[in-house]
Amino acid sequence: MDDLKRTYREGEEETKEAWRKADGDESISDAVGNAGDDIRKELGNAGDELRTGPQGAVDDEKEAWLRSDGDESLADRAGNLGDDVRRELGQR
């Protein structure tokens, strides 16, 4: 899933840069926009990498926190199921 997001971010950034260059003149606002898009892309990719962590450590911590009150509610089970699905999709 993270690869899909990364590909989307890169495509979006390249499209915006091409659109800004379409008039043949790259102004200061174009350069600032391109820099902002690049920063957003890199932060998004870094966030995805941190979120998954080594072997899903973040998901394991989150699952433990959801169960910490001793009562696994329907919301806890739904959250854990969502995390399990994301973990499974990421491994494929």
N, C-alpha and C positions, 0 to 999 in steps of 0.2 A: 504494500500500500504506500509506503514511504517513497518507493521508486516512482510510483505513479504521480504522487504529489510533486516530487522533484522535477519530473519531466514536464508536468503542467506549469510549474513556476518558471522553468527555463523557457518554455514556449511562449508564455505570457510576456516575459521580459523581452524576448527577442522581437515579438510582434509589436510591442509598444515602441521599442527603439526604432524599428523599421518605419513605423507610422510617423514618428517624430522627424525622421530624416527624409520623409517623402517630399517635403517642400524644397529640398535641396540645400537648405540653410540650417545648420545646427546652432541654435541660439543658446544663450546661457540657461534659459529655463529648460531647454531640451536636455542639456548636460546635467542639470540638477535633477530633473525627472528621471533620467537614466541612472544616476547615482542612487537615488532613492529606491528605484525598482531593484537595483542590484543588492542594496542593503536588505530590503525586505525579503528577497529571495534567499540570501545567505542566512538570515536569521531564521526563516522558516525551515530551511534544511537543517540548520544546527539544532533547532528545537525538536525536530523529528528524531534526530540522532540521540539527543539527550533523553527524550521520552522513552525510547526503546531500551537504551542502556545495555549493559552487558547481560545477555541472556534474559531479558525481560525483568530485570530487578525492580524497576518502577512498578510494573504490573503486580509483582508479588507483594510489594509493600502496600500497594493500594488495596489489594485483596485482603491482606491481614488487617488493615485499618477498618475496612468495611465489616469485618467479623469481630472487631475488638469489643463491641458492646455485648457480645455473648448471644445475641438474638439475630439470626440471619433472616432478615425481613425479605419481602418480595423485592424491594428496591435493591437490597444487597445482592440477591441472586441475579437480578437483571444486570446490575453493574458488573458482577463477576462474569456472567455469560458474555457480555459485550467485550470485556477484556480478553476472555478466552478466544473468542472469534477473531479479534484483531491479532492476537498472538499466533493463532493457527494460520491466518492469511499471510502474516509476515514471514513465516517459516517456509512458505512454498515458493 
